[in-house]
Amino acid sequence: MSAVDVPKERDLVEYRVDRILEEANTDTRIVVLARQDGALDTFPIWVGAAEGNAIKLALDTMITPRPMSHDLIKSFAEHLNITIQRVVIADVKSSTYYAMVYVANKGVERTIDARPSDAISLALRAPCPIYITQDVLKRRSTTNLDAWLAKLESKDIGTPEVQET
Amino acid sequence: MITQMQVKGLMFDPYNNAYIVVLRDEEHSDMLPIWVGKSEAGAISMSLENVTPPRPMTHDFMKSLLDAYNAKVISVVITDLSEHTYFAKIHLMYEDSEYTVDARPSDAIALALRSNAPVFANDSVITKQSSEELEQWLENLKPEDFGKLDS
């Protein structure tokens, strides 16, 4: 990664994982990120069921009997004294988000390409902050998103849209 | 004592709606089946079939992290079977020191395949396994059951 591509601090907006939604009928989950500073903005990312579950386990601080894959990654980092500094959702191409995981060991910093699901899963376990670049925030697709999310949420709390009489 | 095992393939177990990673020793005298979930099976299958996904999967990322600091996976060992859960150890070499990290066998195998590291099993695990009922069930499996991952 060249220096030109590294997002500057002012270009980053911090988000947190707000919740995980299950999409009905498909094997996908939606990770809803919300602004850490409380500003009203949500950023949804579609992930696979397994990836969504891995994030949910961390979000709910569930302890599994055996280490899950991201617990193992964290364990590697701990054994080797690698600090997971931050994760950045840094690009979007053809509706696919690209994440970067920033790590450091004795002052040697590295950036590792990751899917957002792995990056977020790891960020929750590290723990470390999650950022989205201003560039990605500008270029995201928001078509019908709010309406669609609202519909999902109403399902989520068990209120049927049409009640039988 | 430990025995080196080859990862022979994956099978779908319709009774438990799970996948089985089949390990065999080099002389093909012992077989060790390990039940794993769908996503874990997928991670192993991609390596077995040399599939390069467009984006790094979890174990590719795991390997990238180790590569970033020149940490090498020396070997993995399936160490224990208790309450039908397997335990594994991943042996790493980093800056002239060896580290042993606790892992699930599925993660250990997925990482070993990506690192070209050997997979071993404790003999006690192999013995325990062959004493169980599933041996007979496995003996009845036909070669065509050892297909590619059904997903």
HADDOCK unambig.tbl for C-alpha pairs under 7 A between the chains (distance, minus, plus):
assign (segid A and resid 50 and name CA) (segid B and resid 39 and name CA) 6.35 0.50 0.50
assign (segid A and resid 66 and name CA) (segid B and resid 104 and name CA) 6.59 0.50 0.50
assign (segid A and resid 67 and name CA) (segid B and resid 103 and name CA) 6.15 0.50 0.50
assign (segid A and resid 67 and name CA) (segid B and resid 104 and name CA) 6.61 0.50 0.50
assign (segid A and resid 69 and name CA) (segid B and resid 107 and name CA) 6.28 0.50 0.50
assign (segid A and resid 72 and name CA) (segid B and resid 103 and name CA) 6.44 0.50 0.50
assign (segid A and resid 73 and name CA) (segid B and resid 62 and name CA) 6.03 0.50 0.50
assign (segid A and resid 110 and name CA) (segid B and resid 68 and name CA) 6.73 0.50 0.50
assign (segid A and resid 112 and name CA) (segid B and resid 64 and name CA) 6.84 0.50 0.50
assign (segid A and resid 112 and name CA) (segid B and resid 65 and name CA) 6.89 0.50 0.50
assign (segid A and resid 114 and name CA) (segid B and resid 56 and name CA) 6.13 0.50 0.50
assign (segid A and resid 114 and name CA) (segid B and resid 61 and name CA) 6.26 0.50 0.50
assign (segid A and resid 115 and name CA) (segid B and resid 55 and name CA) 6.69 0.50 0.50
assign (segid A and resid 115 and name CA) (segid B and resid 56 and name CA) 6.65 0.50 0.50
assign (segid A and resid 118 and name CA) (segid B and resid 58 and name CA) 6.24 0.50 0.50
